[in-house]
Amino acid sequence: MCLAVPGKVLEVSGDEELMKTGRVSFGGTVREVNLAYVPQVEIGDYVVVHVGFAISILNESEARRVFDDLESLEEPEIPEDAA
């Protein structure tokens, strides 16, 4: 199974489209990402990242929906008396 994760572009660097990179925040964790597939991306945009490459741009409302869906997948808390 493959997983692509949305993140917010904090910084863009590089002049050539194929060499463009950016710093992307994934809920506070910041990683360097290759932006060659989305050369029109701008600071503040949300991108979907798969194996270090931004593969598409999302609008903010769609990114928020994905964040909410991912958050709902967290493990449920088990009451102490259920053991």
C-alpha positions in Angstrom: 0.0 0.0 0.0 1.2 3.5 -0.9 0.7 6.5 1.3 0.7 10.2 0.1 0.6 12.8 2.8 -0.5 16.5 2.6 1.8 19.2 3.8 2.1 23.0 3.7 4.9 24.6 1.7 7.0 26.8 3.9 9.9 27.7 1.5 10.7 27.2 -2.2 14.2 27.2 -3.6 15.8 26.5 -7.0 15.4 28.3 -10.3 15.2 25.3 -12.7 11.8 23.4 -12.7 13.5 20.0 -12.4 15.7 21.1 -9.5 13.1 23.0 -7.5 12.8 21.9 -3.9 10.9 23.1 -0.8 10.6 22.8 2.9 7.2 21.3 3.7 5.5 21.0 7.1 3.6 17.9 8.0 1.9 18.9 11.2 5.1 20.4 12.6 7.6 18.0 11.1 9.5 19.8 8.3 11.1 17.9 5.4 12.8 18.8 2.2 10.7 17.8 -0.8 11.3 17.7 -4.5 8.8 20.1 -6.3 9.7 19.1 -9.9 6.1 17.7 -10.5 4.5 20.9 -9.2 6.7 23.8 -10.5 3.9 26.3 -10.1 3.7 25.7 -6.3 3.9 28.8 -4.1 4.7 29.3 -0.4 1.6 28.6 1.6 0.2 26.0 -0.8 -0.7 22.5 0.3 0.9 19.6 -1.6 0.4 15.9 -1.6 3.8 14.2 -1.0 4.8 10.6 -1.9 8.3 9.3 -1.3 9.8 12.8 -1.1 8.1 14.2 -4.2 5.2 16.6 -4.2 2.8 15.1 -6.7 -0.1 17.5 -6.7 -1.4 20.7 -5.1 -4.4 20.8 -2.8 -6.6 23.7 -1.8 -6.7 24.4 1.9 -10.2 23.0 2.5 -9.3 19.7 0.9 -6.0 19.5 2.9 -8.0 20.1 6.1 -10.4 17.3 5.2 -7.5 14.9 4.8 -6.0 16.0 8.1 -9.3 15.4 9.8 -9.6 12.0 8.2 -6.1 11.0 9.3 -6.7 12.3 12.8 -9.8 10.1 13.0 -7.7 7.0 12.3 -5.8 7.4 15.6 -6.1 4.4 17.9 -9.1 4.7 20.3 -8.3 5.1 24.0 -9.0 2.0 26.0 -10.5 2.6 29.5 -8.3 1.5 32.3 -11.1 -0.8 33.7 -11.5 -2.6 30.4 -8.4 -4.7 30.8 
